[in-house]
Amino acid sequence: MRYLQAVGLVLLSFLTTFITANAQVGVFIRPSTGSISSPVSGQSWVLNSTNLTLVVWNGSSWQVVSTPLNNFTAVVAPTSSNDNTQGYSSASIWYNTISGNLYVCTSAATSAAVWVQINNLGALTIPLANLDTTGATTGQAIVYNGSVFAAGSPIALNQLSTSGATTGQSIIYNGTNYAPGSPSINLSQLTQSSASAGDFASYNGTVWVHKTILPGANGGTGTALFSSGVSTFASAGSVVIADTSITSSSIIVVTQQNTSPVSEYFSVSLSAGTGFTIHSTNSSSTAVVNWIRIK
């Protein structure tokens, strides 16, 4: 009797171990694969009761083995939400019966599904982010290499067609495409950054910049090409005009408004970046003079 009990215990232990080790071998109907904790490669199958896909454990992941879910009765285009949670997978087909457009799923990631239209491509606008960048390097453009459009060097100016162009024309958008034409930039389109009232545009040898022609208080200031003003000698032999635009090559022209009480002669000394001084031969001059600074 004790012998039979011992055999029974050994058999029960064996069956328990066998059942535990093989309990997840077979076909299971589950809403997900999360409940299968110990799948066996090639022997654990799950029929997803939510999206009706059949998957098998391949040793490292669950692999879909059923035919991809397709939609041939849709009335709208697919979106990123038409994903794996709805049973779609890579290679799923979607047909919009209203527009006649056909789409294929290239990724069914949750909430980020990607569907690519594969017909009527002539009217299709492809987002730049969806373009294949394989083989491309920084700075390359999309060019025709003789067979297909692919990554390549940008088109040189001498490669552009000159058909219909005349001297002095630019390449502008005419409302339909880019073609030769005369530029027509409105003054209101020019940047007014750092500009002041009375400024004008001047080319400095590199770029177009703002320049002013208006004098400041008692003389020009800033980056003026020239300025002018009126100064009065206060019973002294000189008068100082502040002008930060003064250079060692600036030209100052001085004229006297009146000759009372006496005629005088004037000279000028420059102080680059600071201003200039008008000197009179009359040490107690009260003369009123007009001056113009050039450069």
Helices and strands as residue ranges (DSSP letters): H 2-22, E 26-30, E 44-48, E 54-57, E 62-64, E 71-74, G 84-86, E 93-96, E 102-107, E 114-117, G 121-123, G 128-130, E 141-144, E 149-152, G 157-159, E 170-173, E 178-181, G 187-189, E 199-203, E 208-212, E 226-232, E 238-242, E 251-256, E 266-271, E 275-280, E 288-294
